[in-house]
Amino acid sequence: MLNFQLLKHLDYHQRFLQKRVQISDIFLVWWCVRDLLLWITKDPLDIDFTCEWKPEELDLQINTQWLSHFKTDKFWTITLIPSKEKERSYQLTPLRTEWDYEDFRHPWEINRSNDILLDAKRRDFSINAMYYFSVEQKTKKELDYVKENPKVLSELDLLKVLKTQWYCYLSDINLFILTDSRYISQVFPQSHFDEYAFRYLVETQNACYNISEQLEKKSEKLFRVVIDSTWWIESMIHRKLTTVWNPDQRFGEDALRLIRWLRLVNVCNYQLLQLDKKNKSKKSDKIPLGFAVSPFKKGEQEVKDKVQLFDFSAETWESIKKNTPLLAHVAKERIKEELCKPFIKWNPFAFVVLLDASGMLPILFPALAKTKFVDQPIRYHAFDVYTHIMLSLKAVQEMNSDYLVRFAMLYHDVGKVKQYAAYDNAKTKEEKQIIFSWPLNHRESSPVLMREDFSALWFSKKEIETIERYIHEHHTPGEILNSHPNNRIKKVRKLYSEKWYEMVNNLFDINIADRLWQENPLQNSSDLTDSYYLKELLDQLKNSEWQFEMKDLAIDGEKLMKHFKLEPSRLVWELLRQAFDWVLTDITGRNNEKEIFNYLENYIKNRNKQF
């Protein structure tokens, strides 16, 4: 799975940064290194790098031509954004040490350092503590590769070599992997590259290796070094994510790491499954460049196609569960930011499962946690409320990438807890009917509970209102389907007129996911052709008509009052609504003043007879 070949994509960025900041010994770290090795991207947009410098001097020597830049004083971070690539950013942070995390979030003492090993020790997870360095050779002497046919390594073989020698040289890409602090200090004394020490290690080691038989052997102009003092490579090969040093200490320093850790395993597993799916779709048995997707040996036929997902080490997982209460010390807006990321891009279903298993669910989504083990009438639902919600979330995320739709699915039935509790206590048929109307009906109570929980997480007013609309209207598509077939187009047109196309389409996706996992024995949950028909109908309206709204009506309130000689009153609005609903049946034929006023005259006569 690890693809060291992709690290070449960082060489351009390192040369670019070296010229701009006029420092040769800089190390790329964190997201960009990790995402390339894990195949997450071939073109990282967020480039983090570090080196030994004095921030006050560096700020003056940066070449800012065609760059916008700003700095934060607390961590001495400087951000550079190229004018021609506004989506890409470079963040420069000096090597440093951190001490005394007194508020479970921020270090009290921060000191600059010239030691890359000390910088690695202060980082949170081993997966974020790998450094990449490349530099052009200063001497013209070519490296003596010793062996003409270097051995091709599997991932497990690579790990054995590293544990035996504490370093490994991959000749085909001129890359040295260092894991022992002694060798790291020799090659980078005070974090400055020593080419002669590097050459000595390469030429005196017992053997050199390749990462693939398919790569051409050619002389490289660059020296490349991966520094892995926290054994990130081992945790990746065994798919066991670990913290740097003691997990209790790391989570005690910054409690937000608890959620970040869950999000991180969510990202890794999502990407691994996407990569596996992509490889299988090519119908090829060839393993892509780099190491095998699975760390198992080729001879083990029974696990040839098995994809081993990432997990936490036992010590780390126990620490996460034990330190969950520390989330109370983290600012809600930072928690919200971490929660949104997997809902926006990755696998929200798997993420929420981890929140539940770790004990974070009652803290972050209390109304959702209360739905666990709440049975539903078996006549209509085969699962308890929580199981139904989670399966519906899994279904909707596969068809809709809108994070607000996914959050709405997460809370669309949370009001059923109080609804079913009240229903069990009801004695008469009238009392039960009252329960299924406002305010205990879950269509009314679920948005209220969502607003309480999401406001506590500092979701914006606009986000909450959008989620609220989805939850409140999630039964509307079903009501359209239950109406007479001749009225469906009118009802869809009306829904389209009241809401934008995207929102109505999202509502239909929510309805499909909701119905799919009802497993109602009185319905065929696998046959959703009628729900998909609504989506097709909506597309037809979008392509053949426009979004007909009240303002498009041929009459307005002023014309209506003048025609019927009315004063401003509630009756005026009632007549406008009646006219609007009537026109929706046939916009082309009915939307003119004469037809509308004729209809309203008959409506008023019938209305007066009733009263």
C-alpha positions as CSV (number, residue, x, y, z in Angstrom):
1,M,0.0,0.0,0.0
2,L,2.8,2.5,0.9
3,N,4.0,4.1,-2.3
4,F,7.3,5.8,-1.8
5,Q,7.5,6.5,-5.5
6,L,4.8,9.2,-5.1
7,L,7.1,11.2,-2.8
8,K,8.8,12.5,-5.9
9,H,5.8,14.8,-6.3
10,L,7.0,16.8,-3.3
11,D,10.4,17.6,-4.9
12,Y,8.9,20.5,-6.9
13,H,7.4,22.0,-3.8
14,Q,10.6,21.7,-1.9
15,R,12.6,23.5,-4.6
16,F,9.9,26.2,-4.8
17,L,10.1,26.8,-1.1
18,Q,13.9,26.7,-0.9
19,K,14.0,29.5,-3.5
20,R,11.3,31.6,-1.9
21,V,12.5,31.4,1.8
22,Q,16.2,31.1,0.9
23,I,16.7,28.1,3.2
24,S,18.1,24.8,1.9
25,D,17.4,22.5,4.8
26,I,13.6,22.3,5.0
27,F,11.5,19.3,5.8
28,L,8.1,18.5,4.4
29,V,5.8,17.0,7.0
30,W,2.3,16.0,8.0
31,W,-0.6,15.8,5.5
32,C,1.4,16.1,2.3
33,V,3.8,13.2,3.1
34,R,1.1,11.0,4.6
35,D,-1.5,11.5,1.8
36,L,1.1,10.7,-0.9
37,L,2.3,7.5,0.8
38,L,-1.3,6.4,1.3
39,W,-2.4,7.2,-2.3
40,I,-4.9,9.7,-1.0
41,T,-3.6,12.3,-3.6
42,K,-0.9,12.8,-6.2
43,D,-1.1,16.6,-5.9
44,P,-1.4,17.8,-2.3
45,L,-2.8,21.3,-1.9
46,D,-1.8,21.8,1.7
47,I,2.0,21.7,2.0
48,D,3.4,21.9,5.5
49,F,7.1,22.2,6.1
50,T,9.5,23.0,8.9
51,C,13.1,23.8,9.5
52,E,15.3,25.6,12.0
53,W,15.0,29.4,11.7
54,K,14.4,32.6,13.5
55,P,10.9,33.8,12.5
56,E,11.7,37.4,12.8
57,E,14.6,37.0,10.3
58,L,12.7,34.7,7.9
59,D,9.8,37.1,7.5
60,L,12.2,39.7,6.1
61,Q,14.0,37.4,3.6
62,I,10.9,35.7,2.0
63,N,10.5,36.5,-1.7
64,T,6.8,37.5,-1.8
65,Q,6.6,38.2,-5.5
66,W,3.3,36.6,-6.8
67,L,2.6,35.4,-3.3
68,S,0.2,36.5,-0.6
69,H,1.3,35.7,2.9
70,F,0.4,36.1,6.6
71,K,1.7,34.9,9.9
72,T,0.4,33.8,13.3
73,D,2.5,34.9,16.2
74,K,1.7,32.1,18.7
75,F,3.3,29.2,16.7
76,W,5.4,31.5,14.4
77,T,3.6,30.0,11.4
78,I,3.9,31.8,8.1
79,T,1.4,30.9,5.3
80,L,2.2,31.4,1.7
81,I,-0.5,31.3,-1.1
82,P,0.7,31.5,-4.7
83,S,-1.3,34.0,-6.7
84,K,-1.7,31.6,-9.6
85,E,-2.7,28.6,-7.4
86,K,-5.1,30.0,-4.8
87,E,-6.2,26.6,-3.8
88,R,-2.7,25.6,-2.7
89,S,-1.1,26.9,0.5
90,Y,2.3,26.5,2.1
91,Q,2.6,26.6,5.9
92,L,6.0,27.2,7.4
93,T,6.4,26.4,11.1
94,P,9.8,26.3,12.8
95,L,11.0,23.2,14.6
96,R,9.8,23.6,18.2
97,T,9.1,21.9,21.5
98,E,5.9,22.3,23.6
99,W,5.3,21.9,27.3
100,D,2.6,22.3,30.0
101,Y,-0.8,21.9,28.3
102,E,-2.9,23.4,31.2
103,D,-6.3,23.8,29.5
104,F,-6.3,20.4,27.7
105,R,-6.0,22.2,24.4
106,H,-3.0,24.7,24.1
107,P,0.6,24.5,25.2
108,W,1.6,26.9,27.8
109,E,5.3,27.0,26.8
110,I,6.6,26.9,23.2
111,N,10.3,27.0,22.4
112,R,12.1,27.0,19.1
113,S,14.4,24.1,18.5
114,N,17.1,23.0,16.0
115,D,16.5,19.3,16.7
116,I,14.1,17.4,14.4
117,L,13.9,14.6,16.9
118,L,12.5,16.9,19.6
119,D,10.0,18.3,17.1
120,A,8.8,14.8,16.3
121,K,8.3,14.0,20.0
122,R,5.8,16.9,20.5
123,R,3.6,15.7,17.6
124,D,0.3,14.0,18.2
125,F,0.1,10.8,16.1
126,S,2.9,8.8,14.5
127,I,1.1,9.1,11.2
128,N,1.8,12.8,11.3
129,A,5.4,12.6,12.4
130,M,7.1,11.5,9.2
131,Y,9.5,14.0,7.5
132,Y,10.6,14.1,3.9
133,F,13.7,15.8,2.7
134,S,15.3,16.1,-0.8
135,V,18.3,18.0,-2.0
136,E,20.4,18.2,-5.1
137,Q,23.8,16.5,-4.9
138,K,26.6,19.0,-4.3
139,T,29.3,16.7,-5.6
140,K,29.5,15.1,-9.0
141,K,30.5,11.7,-7.7
142,E,27.9,9.0,-8.5
143,L,26.7,6.7,-5.7
144,D,28.2,3.2,-5.9
145,Y,25.2,0.9,-5.8
146,V,27.4,-2.1,-5.0
147,K,24.8,-4.6,-6.3
148,E,23.7,-4.7,-9.9
149,N,20.3,-6.4,-9.0
150,P,18.9,-4.9,-5.8
151,K,16.3,-7.0,-4.0
152,V,12.7,-6.0,-4.4
153,L,11.1,-5.6,-1.0
154,S,7.6,-6.4,0.2
155,E,6.2,-4.3,3.0
156,L,7.0,-7.0,5.6
157,D,10.5,-7.4,4.3
158,L,11.0,-3.7,4.5
159,L,10.0,-3.7,8.1
160,K,12.4,-6.5,8.9
161,V,15.3,-4.6,7.3
162,L,14.5,-1.4,9.2
163,K,14.3,-3.3,12.5
164,T,17.6,-5.0,11.8
165,Q,19.6,-2.1,10.4
166,W,17.5,0.9,11.5
167,Y,17.8,2.3,8.0
168,C,17.1,1.2,4.4
169,Y,18.2,2.5,1.0
170,L,15.9,2.3,-2.0
171,S,18.2,2.7,-4.9
172,D,15.7,3.1,-7.7
173,I,14.4,6.4,-6.3
174,N,17.6,7.3,-4.3
175,L,15.6,7.3,-1.1
176,F,17.0,6.6,2.4
177,I,14.6,5.7,5.2
178,L,16.0,6.5,8.7
179,T,14.3,5.3,11.9
180,D,17.2,5.4,14.5
181,S,17.9,8.7,16.2
182,R,21.7,8.1,16.0
183,Y,21.6,7.9,12.2
184,I,19.2,10.8,12.0
185,S,21.5,12.9,14.0
186,Q,24.5,11.9,11.8
187,V,22.8,12.8,8.5
188,F,21.1,15.9,10.0
189,P,23.3,17.4,12.7
190,Q,21.3,20.2,14.2
191,S,18.7,19.6,11.4
192,H,21.1,20.5,8.6
193,F,21.8,18.0,5.8
194,D,25.3,16.4,5.8
195,E,25.8,14.9,2.3
196,Y,29.0,13.1,3.2
197,A,27.4,11.3,6.2
198,F,24.5,10.4,3.9
199,R,26.9,8.9,1.2
200,Y,28.8,7.0,3.9
201,L,25.7,5.3,5.2
202,V,24.6,4.4,1.6
203,E,27.9,3.0,0.5
204,T,28.6,1.1,3.7
205,Q,25.3,-0.7,4.2
206,N,25.0,-4.4,3.4
207,A,22.6,-4.2,0.5
208,C,20.3,-1.8,-1.4
209,Y,16.8,-2.4,-2.4
210,N,14.1,-1.5,-4.9
211,I,10.4,-0.7,-4.3
212,S,9.3,-2.2,-7.6
213,E,10.6,-4.4,-10.4
214,Q,8.8,-2.2,-12.9
215,L,10.8,1.0,-12.3
216,E,13.6,2.0,-14.6
217,K,17.0,2.1,-13.1
218,K,18.4,5.5,-13.7
219,S,20.8,7.9,-11.9
220,E,18.9,10.4,-9.7
221,K,20.1,14.0,-9.3
222,L,18.4,14.3,-5.9
223,F,19.1,12.7,-2.5
224,R,15.8,11.8,-0.8
225,V,15.4,11.0,2.9
226,V,12.4,9.9,4.9
227,I,12.8,10.4,8.7
228,D,10.6,8.1,10.7
229,S,11.7,8.2,14.3
230,T,8.2,7.3,15.6
231,W,7.9,4.2,13.5
232,W,5.1,5.5,11.4
233,I,5.9,2.9,8.7
234,E,5.3,0.0,11.1
235,S,2.0,1.3,12.1
236,M,0.9,1.7,8.5
237,I,2.1,-1.8,7.5
238,H,0.2,-3.4,10.3
239,R,-2.7,-1.0,10.0
240,K,-2.5,-0.1,13.7
241,L,-2.6,3.7,14.4
242,T,-0.6,4.9,17.4
243,T,0.1,8.1,19.1
244,V,3.6,9.5,19.6
245,W,4.6,8.2,23.0
246,N,2.0,7.7,25.8
247,P,-1.6,8.1,24.5
248,D,-2.9,9.4,27.8
249,Q,-0.4,12.1,27.8
250,R,-1.2,13.1,24.2
251,F,-4.9,13.2,24.7
252,G,-4.5,15.0,28.0
253,E,-2.4,17.7,26.2
254,D,-5.1,18.3,23.6
255,A,-8.5,16.7,24.0
256,L,-9.5,17.6,20.4
257,R,-7.1,14.9,19.3
258,L,-9.8,12.3,20.5
259,I,-12.1,13.3,17.6
260,R,-9.2,13.9,15.2
261,W,-8.0,10.3,15.9
262,L,-11.4,8.9,14.9
263,R,-11.6,11.1,11.8
264,L,-8.1,10.0,10.8
265,V,-8.9,6.3,10.8
266,N,-12.1,7.1,8.9
267,V,-10.1,8.9,6.2
268,C,-7.5,6.1,5.9
269,N,-10.1,3.3,5.6
270,Y,-12.2,5.3,3.2
271,Q,-9.3,5.9,0.9
272,L,-8.1,2.3,1.2
273,L,-11.5,0.9,0.2
274,Q,-11.7,3.4,-2.7
275,L,-8.3,2.4,-3.9
276,D,-9.2,-1.3,-3.7
277,K,-12.5,-0.6,-5.6
278,K,-10.6,1.3,-8.3
279,N,-8.0,-1.5,-8.7
280,K,-10.7,-4.2,-9.0
281,S,-12.7,-2.2,-11.6
282,K,-9.6,-2.3,-13.8
283,K,-9.9,-6.1,-13.9
284,S,-6.2,-6.5,-13.5
285,D,-4.2,-8.7,-11.1
286,K,-1.2,-6.4,-11.3
287,I,-0.3,-4.6,-8.1
288,P,0.2,-0.9,-8.7
289,L,3.6,0.7,-8.3
290,G,4.8,0.7,-4.8
291,F,4.1,-1.9,-2.2
292,A,1.2,-4.3,-2.2
293,V,-2.2,-3.2,-1.0
294,S,-2.2,-6.0,1.6
295,P,0.9,-6.8,3.7
296,F,0.4,-10.5,3.3
297,K,2.7,-12.6,1.3
298,K,1.7,-13.6,-2.3
299,G,1.7,-17.3,-1.4
300,E,-1.1,-16.9,1.0
301,Q,-4.0,-17.5,-1.5
302,E,-6.7,-17.4,1.1
303,V,-6.0,-13.7,1.8
304,K,-4.9,-12.7,-1.7
305,D,-7.8,-10.3,-2.2
306,K,-8.3,-9.3,1.5
307,V,-8.1,-5.6,2.3
308,Q,-7.0,-5.1,5.9
309,L,-8.5,-1.9,7.3
310,F,-6.9,0.5,9.7
311,D,-7.5,0.2,13.4
312,F,-6.1,1.6,16.7
313,S,-3.6,-0.2,18.8
314,A,-5.2,-1.7,21.9
315,E,-3.5,0.8,24.2
316,T,-4.6,3.8,22.1
317,W,-8.2,2.6,21.9
318,E,-8.5,2.1,25.6
319,S,-7.0,5.6,26.2
320,I,-9.5,7.1,23.8
321,K,-12.4,5.6,25.7
322,K,-10.9,6.6,29.1
323,N,-10.3,10.2,28.1
324,T,-13.6,10.9,26.3
325,P,-14.8,13.2,29.2
326,L,-11.9,15.6,28.4
327,L,-14.0,16.8,25.4
328,A,-15.8,19.1,27.9
329,H,-12.7,21.3,27.8
330,V,-12.7,21.8,24.1
331,A,-14.3,24.8,22.3
332,K,-17.5,23.7,20.6
333,E,-16.6,25.4,17.3
334,R,-13.5,23.3,17.0
335,I,-15.4,20.1,17.7
336,K,-18.0,21.2,15.1
337,E,-15.2,21.7,12.5
338,E,-13.9,18.1,13.2
339,L,-17.3,16.6,13.0
340,C,-18.1,18.2,9.7
341,K,-15.0,16.9,7.8
342,P,-16.1,13.3,7.6
343,F,-19.7,14.3,6.7
344,I,-18.4,16.5,3.9
345,K,-16.0,14.1,2.2
346,W,-15.4,10.8,3.8
347,N,-17.6,8.1,5.5
348,P,-20.0,9.6,8.1
349,F,-21.6,6.2,8.9
350,A,-18.3,4.7,10.0
351,F,-17.4,7.8,11.8
352,V,-20.6,7.9,13.9
353,V,-20.1,4.2,14.7
354,L,-16.7,5.0,16.1
355,L,-18.2,7.9,18.1
356,D,-20.6,5.4,19.6
357,A,-18.0,2.8,20.3
358,S,-15.7,5.3,22.0
359,G,-18.4,6.8,24.2
360,M,-18.5,10.2,22.6
361,L,-22.0,9.9,21.1
362,P,-23.9,11.0,24.2
363,I,-21.6,13.9,24.6
364,L,-21.8,15.2,21.0
365,F,-25.2,14.0,19.8
366,P,-27.2,13.3,22.9
367,A,-30.6,13.0,21.2
368,L,-29.2,10.5,18.8
369,A,-27.7,8.4,21.6
370,K,-31.1,8.1,23.3
371,T,-32.6,6.4,20.2
372,K,-30.5,3.2,20.9
373,F,-32.6,0.2,21.8
374,V,-35.9,2.1,21.3
375,D,-38.1,-0.4,19.5
376,Q,-40.5,0.6,16.7
377,P,-43.8,-1.1,15.8
378,I,-42.6,-4.2,14.0
379,R,-45.5,-3.8,11.6
380,Y,-43.8,-0.8,10.1
381,H,-40.1,-1.0,11.0
382,A,-37.9,-4.1,11.4
383,F,-35.2,-2.2,13.4
384,D,-35.0,-0.1,16.5
385,V,-34.8,3.7,15.9
386,Y,-31.0,4.0,16.2
387,T,-30.3,1.1,13.8
388,H,-32.8,2.5,11.3
389,I,-31.2,5.9,11.5
390,M,-27.7,4.6,10.9
391,L,-28.7,2.3,8.0
392,S,-30.5,5.3,6.4
393,L,-27.4,7.4,6.9
394,K,-25.3,4.8,5.1
395,A,-27.8,4.7,2.3
396,V,-28.0,8.5,1.8
397,Q,-24.3,9.1,1.9
398,E,-23.9,6.7,-1.1
399,M,-26.2,8.9,-3.2
400,N,-25.8,12.4,-1.8
401,S,-22.6,14.3,-0.8
402,D,-24.3,17.3,0.8
403,Y,-23.2,17.3,4.4
404,L,-26.3,19.0,5.6
405,V,-28.4,16.2,4.1
406,R,-26.3,13.7,5.9
407,F,-26.7,15.5,9.2
408,A,-30.5,15.7,8.6
409,M,-30.6,11.9,8.1
410,L,-28.7,11.5,11.3
411,Y,-31.5,13.3,13.2
412,H,-34.6,12.7,11.1
413,D,-36.2,10.3,13.6
414,V,-34.7,11.3,17.0
415,G,-38.1,12.6,18.1
416,K,-39.6,9.1,18.1
417,V,-38.2,8.4,21.6
418,K,-40.7,10.7,23.3
419,Q,-43.4,9.9,20.7
420,Y,-43.3,6.2,21.4
421,A,-43.0,6.7,25.1
422,A,-46.1,8.8,25.1
423,Y,-47.9,6.3,22.8
424,D,-47.2,3.5,25.3
425,N,-48.9,5.5,28.1
426,A,-51.9,6.5,26.0
427,K,-55.1,4.8,27.1
428,T,-57.7,5.9,24.5
429,K,-57.7,6.1,20.8
430,E,-58.2,9.9,21.0
431,E,-55.0,10.2,23.1
432,K,-53.0,8.2,20.6
433,Q,-54.3,10.4,17.8
434,I,-53.2,13.5,19.6
435,I,-49.7,12.0,20.1
436,F,-49.2,11.6,16.3
437,S,-50.1,15.3,15.8
438,W,-48.2,18.3,17.0
439,P,-46.0,18.6,19.1
440,L,-45.0,15.0,19.9
441,N,-45.0,13.8,16.3
442,H,-41.4,13.2,15.4
443,R,-41.7,15.4,12.3
444,E,-42.2,18.3,14.8
445,S,-40.1,17.1,17.7
446,S,-37.0,15.9,15.8
447,P,-36.2,19.4,14.4
448,V,-36.5,20.8,18.0
449,L,-34.0,18.3,19.4
450,M,-31.7,18.8,16.4
451,R,-31.7,22.6,17.0
452,E,-30.8,22.1,20.7
453,D,-27.9,19.7,20.0
454,F,-26.5,21.5,16.9
455,S,-26.7,24.9,18.5
456,A,-24.6,23.5,21.3
457,L,-22.1,22.5,18.7
458,W,-22.0,26.0,17.3
459,F,-23.5,25.2,13.9
460,S,-24.5,28.4,12.1
461,K,-28.1,29.6,12.0
462,K,-28.2,29.0,8.2
463,E,-27.0,25.4,8.6
464,I,-29.5,24.6,11.4
465,E,-32.4,26.1,9.4
466,T,-31.5,24.0,6.4
467,I,-31.2,20.8,8.4
468,E,-34.5,21.7,10.1
469,R,-36.3,22.0,6.7
470,Y,-35.0,18.6,5.6
471,I,-36.2,16.9,8.8
472,H,-39.5,18.6,8.9
473,E,-40.3,17.7,5.3
474,H,-38.8,14.3,5.1
475,H,-42.3,12.7,4.9
476,T,-43.5,15.0,2.2
477,P,-42.3,12.9,-0.7
478,G,-44.2,9.9,0.8
479,E,-47.3,12.0,1.1
480,I,-47.0,12.9,-2.6
481,L,-46.8,9.2,-3.4
482,N,-49.8,8.4,-1.3
483,S,-51.9,11.0,-3.2
484,H,-53.9,10.3,-6.3
485,P,-51.5,9.8,-9.3
486,N,-53.2,12.6,-11.2
487,N,-52.2,15.1,-8.4
488,R,-48.6,14.1,-8.1
489,I,-47.2,16.4,-10.8
490,K,-49.1,19.3,-9.2
491,K,-47.7,18.5,-5.8
492,V,-44.2,18.1,-7.0
493,R,-44.5,21.4,-8.9
494,K,-45.8,23.1,-5.8
495,L,-42.9,21.7,-3.7
496,Y,-40.5,22.9,-6.4
497,S,-42.1,26.3,-6.4
498,E,-41.6,26.6,-2.6
499,K,-38.0,25.3,-2.5
500,W,-35.0,25.3,-4.8
501,Y,-34.4,22.3,-7.1
502,E,-31.4,21.2,-5.0
503,M,-33.4,21.1,-1.8
504,V,-36.3,19.2,-3.4
505,N,-33.9,16.7,-5.0
506,N,-32.2,16.3,-1.6
507,L,-35.6,15.6,0.1
508,F,-36.3,12.9,-2.5
509,D,-32.9,11.3,-1.6
510,I,-33.7,11.4,2.1
511,N,-37.0,9.7,1.4
512,I,-35.4,7.0,-0.7
513,A,-32.8,6.2,2.1
514,D,-35.5,6.3,4.7
515,R,-37.8,3.9,2.9
516,L,-35.0,1.6,1.9
517,W,-34.3,0.7,5.5
518,Q,-37.8,0.6,6.9
519,E,-38.0,-3.0,5.9
520,N,-41.7,-2.7,6.2
521,P,-43.3,-6.1,5.8
522,L,-46.4,-4.4,4.2
523,Q,-44.2,-2.8,1.5
524,N,-41.5,-3.8,-0.9
525,S,-38.6,-1.8,0.4
526,S,-36.4,-3.0,-2.5
527,D,-38.8,-1.6,-5.1
528,L,-38.4,2.2,-5.0
529,T,-39.4,2.9,-8.6
530,D,-42.1,5.3,-7.4
531,S,-39.6,7.4,-5.4
532,Y,-37.2,7.5,-8.4
533,Y,-40.2,8.5,-10.5
534,L,-40.5,11.7,-8.4
535,K,-36.9,12.5,-9.0
536,E,-37.4,12.0,-12.8
537,L,-40.6,14.2,-12.6
538,L,-38.6,16.9,-10.8
539,D,-35.9,16.9,-13.6
540,Q,-38.6,17.1,-16.2
541,L,-40.1,20.2,-14.5
542,K,-36.7,21.8,-14.3
543,N,-35.9,21.2,-18.0
544,S,-39.4,22.1,-19.4
545,E,-40.6,24.8,-17.0
546,W,-39.1,27.3,-14.6
547,Q,-39.4,27.5,-10.9
548,F,-42.9,29.0,-10.7
549,E,-43.3,31.1,-7.6
550,M,-46.0,33.4,-6.1
551,K,-44.4,36.4,-7.7
552,D,-44.9,34.8,-11.1
553,L,-48.7,34.7,-10.7
554,A,-50.5,36.9,-13.2
555,I,-52.2,38.8,-10.4
556,D,-50.9,40.2,-7.1
557,G,-52.5,41.5,-4.0
558,E,-53.1,45.0,-5.3
559,K,-54.9,43.7,-8.5
560,L,-56.9,41.3,-6.4
561,M,-58.1,44.0,-3.9
562,K,-59.0,46.3,-6.8
563,H,-61.0,43.7,-8.6
564,F,-63.0,42.5,-5.6
565,K,-63.0,45.8,-3.8
566,L,-61.3,44.4,-0.7
567,E,-59.4,46.0,2.1
568,P,-56.0,44.5,3.2
569,S,-56.9,41.5,5.2
570,R,-56.2,37.8,5.7
571,L,-58.8,37.0,3.0
572,V,-56.5,38.6,0.4
573,W,-53.7,36.2,1.3
574,E,-56.1,33.2,1.3
575,L,-57.3,34.1,-2.2
576,L,-53.8,34.5,-3.5
577,R,-52.9,31.0,-2.2
578,Q,-56.0,29.5,-3.7
579,A,-55.2,31.1,-7.1
580,F,-51.6,29.9,-6.8
581,D,-52.6,26.3,-6.1
582,W,-55.1,26.3,-8.9
583,V,-52.6,27.6,-11.5
584,L,-50.0,25.0,-10.5
585,T,-52.1,22.3,-12.2
586,D,-51.7,24.0,-15.6
587,I,-49.4,26.9,-15.5
588,T,-49.5,27.6,-19.3
589,G,-53.3,27.5,-19.6
590,R,-54.4,29.0,-16.3
591,N,-51.9,31.8,-15.5
592,N,-53.8,34.8,-16.9
593,E,-55.9,37.4,-15.1
594,K,-59.2,36.5,-16.7
595,E,-59.0,32.8,-15.9
596,I,-57.8,33.4,-12.4
597,F,-60.5,36.0,-11.5
598,N,-63.2,33.6,-12.9
599,Y,-61.9,30.8,-10.7
600,L,-61.8,33.1,-7.6
601,E,-65.3,34.4,-8.2
602,N,-66.6,30.8,-8.0
603,Y,-64.4,30.0,-5.0
604,I,-65.8,33.0,-3.1
605,K,-69.4,32.1,-3.9
606,N,-68.8,28.5,-2.6
607,R,-67.0,29.9,0.4
608,N,-69.8,32.2,1.4
609,K,-72.3,29.4,1.1
610,Q,-70.3,27.3,3.6
611,F,-70.4,30.1,6.1
